[in-house]
Amino acid sequence: MQNSYRIYLIGGVVLVVLAAAGFWLFKTSVPASQMTSTSSATTTGGVSTSTPQVSAAQSLLLDRAIPATSPNLTAQARAIALSNLTKATENVRKNTFSYGDWIQIGVLRQMLGDYEGAGMIWRYLVAEGTLDAGTKATAYGNLGNLYALHLKDYSRAEANYKAAIDLNSQNPDYYRSLHELYRYTLKNASAAEDILRKGIKNIPQALDLQVLLARYLKDIGKTAEAKTAYDAAMAAFEAQGNTVVRDELRAERDAL
């Protein structure tokens, strides 16, 4: 797999850096059955409200120590990540159903080098029964990246990418990630091609997948099929009025 660092995030902005893949083993996991939050009732202006409290098992996720160093981050980037982690953790302690903050915590822990902690967060989220499909797909996608880029457990990476696609078939990133896993790591040419075709079928407007397919077919020597894929991509860009990319693709096609 190419040396890349990819994290899926719902909302907000994340520092993304090129990172050499690390390797941490999961030593612990928290059963979903232990993740249930309790609620505390408060009265404001005579109106009773209920706020979910952090469970003991959730506290284990939130209170994990961060590695003393983060080799893939500059000192400034690490300081920003730690500050954002503190804020997101505080938000979750106020509202355990703030799943966007849970995602942020997983993202930041992974960036800071706490791969085990990030994996625990992702597994907690995919097991959370109240989570919407889109957010759960995000967690599956991040778990796939963790296994693919850091833990080198490629069968689990594949399974989690597929789970993300099953829950949200409209995110092209999941198809691209699975394509890269098949292409660069598992060396499965047919699967690498098939997943791109599936993505194009499910998301016809994802023109980057069309270009990726054309170039991949070119690289593996399927010249006739590559020309067909190039023609489809060129037509799609022309329909959008993007003649610059269309012409770039035409030049690549004509060179076949």
N, C-alpha and C positions, 0 to 999 in steps of 0.2 A: 504494500500500500504506500502511496505517496506520503511524504512527511508533511502532514497537515494537522491543523488543530481546529476541529469543528465542534461547535456547541449550538444546540437549538435552544432558543429562549423565547418566552412569551412576553412581549412588551419590553421596554427599557433598552438600554445600550450596554453591551458587554465588551470589555477589552478582549480582543482575540489576538493571540500571538502564535507564530510558528513555533511548534514545540516538538522536541524529540520525544518519542513515545517512552513512557516509563513503565514500570512493572510492579504493581502492588497486588498482593493476594487479599481476597476478602477473608477475614478471619471470624467475623461475627455477622449475624443478621438479626433483625428484629421482626418477629412474627406479626403479620397484619392484625391478628386478633388482639395484640397488646397495644395497638395504636389508637384505640378509641379514646376520644377526649371527653372529659366531664365538663359540666357547665356550672357557672356561678351566676346566681341571680342578683341583680342590682336594681335599685329603684331610683329613677330620675324623674322628678316632677310628678311623682305619683304613678309613673308608668314603669312596670316591671320589664326588664330586659334580660336576656340570657347571653353570656359570653363564654364561648368554649375555652376551657382551660387546657394547658399542655399536660399530656399524660406523662407518666414516668418513662415509658418507652420512647415517646417523642423527645423527651429531655435528653435521652441518651444520644439521639441524633444531633440535637442542637448544641450539646455541651462538649462534643468531641474536641480534643486538642487539635490544633492546626500544626502541621510540620513546621519546625523552626526555620526552615529555609524553603524557598520556592525557586528552584534553578531556572525555570522557564520564564520568570518575571523579573523585571528590573525592580530595584528597591522602591521606586516611586509607584510602579504598577502594583506591587505587593501591598503597599500602604493603602492605596485606593481600594483594592479588592478586600482587604481586611475591614476597612471602614464600611464598605457596602455590605459585607457579610454581617457585621454587627447590626446595621440598620434592618436588614431583612429578617434576622433572627428576632429582633425586638418586635417587628411587625407580626411574626408568627406567634410569638408569646401572647400578643394581644388578641389574635384571631387565628386559631389553628386551621381554619378553613381558607386562609389566604394562600391559595395554591400557587399563585404567581410568585409569591415570596419563597415558597418551598422550592420552586424551580430555580429561583435566583440563588438560593443557598446551595443547591446541588451544583450549579454552574460554577459558583465562586470556590467551593471546596475543591472541585476538580481542577480549576485553574491554579489554586494554591498548592496542589500536589497531594491533597487528601483524597486519593482515589477510592480508598475503602469507604470513607465517609460519604463521598458522592454516590457511590454505588448503593449504599444503604438508603440514601434519600430517594434515588430513582426507583428502587424496589419497593419502598414504602408507598410511593405515589401510584405505581402501577397496580398495587394491591388495594388502594383506597377506593371503596365502593361508591363514594359520593362524587368522585372526580368525573368531569365531562370527558367525552371521547377525545376531543382535540388536545386537551392538556395531558391526558394520559398518553396519547401518541407522542407528544413532545418528550415525556419521560422515557418512553420506550426508545425513541430515537437517540436520546442522550446516553441511555444504557448501552445501546448498540455501539455508539462511538467509544464509550469507555472500554468495552470488551475488545473492540477492534484496534484502537490506537494505543491503549495503555496496558491492558491485561492480557492481550494476545490470546483470547479465548474466542476463536473465530466462529465456532458453531453457535455459541451464545450470541455473538454479534449478529450473525445472520438471522437467528430466530427473533431477536429484538427489533431489527430493522423491518422484518416481515410483519411483526405485530404492529409496528407503527403505521405501516402502509394499510393494514387491515382496518385500523381505526380511523385513519385520515389518508385516504387515497389521493387527496388533492395537493399534497405537499411534495414538490419535485425533489427536495433535498433528500428525502428518504430513498428514492429510487437511485439518485446519484451516489449516495453513500454505499448502497448495496452493490451497485455496479462496480464501484472502486474496489470493494471487498472481493468480489468475484474476479475482477480483472487482474489486480495487482497482487493479491495475497493468495486466493484459492486457485488462481490460474484456470478458471472455468469459463472458457470463451463463450460457450452457448448460453450459460446462465447470465453472463455479463451482457450479452446481446438481448436476451429475452426480457430482462428487467427493464431495460431502456424502452423496448417496444411496449411493454405493459404501461410504463409511465406515460408514454406518448398517447396511448389509447385512452388512458384515464384523464390525462390533462393535455388536450390538444393544443392549448395555448402556451404550454411550456416549451418555448422555442429552443431554449438551451439544451433540452433533452434531445431534440431533433438534430441539432448540430453535433452533440456528443455522439449520437448514434452514427451519423454520417462519417465522422472522423474515426470512430472506432472500427467501423467496417472497412474503411480505407487501410487502417493500420494492420488489420489481421488478413488483408489480402482479398477481401470479398469485393472486388472492384465493381462488378455490375450492381450489386445491392447497394454499395456505397453511392454510386451515381444516382440511383433511385432515391436514396435518402437525402442526398444533396439537393436534388430537384424539389423534393417536398419542403425542405427547409428554406430554399430560395423562394419558393412560391409563398410560403408563410410570411417571410420578412417583406416580400414585395407587397403583399396584401396590407401590411402595416405601414407601408410607405417608407420602409427602411432600406433604401437602395444601397447604402454604404455596405452594410453587412451582406446584403444580397450579392453584391459584386465581389466581395471578398470570398464568399462561398463559391461563386461561379469560377473564380480563378483557381481555387483548390480543386474543384470538380474537373476543370479542363486539364489540370496537370495529371490526372489519373491515366 
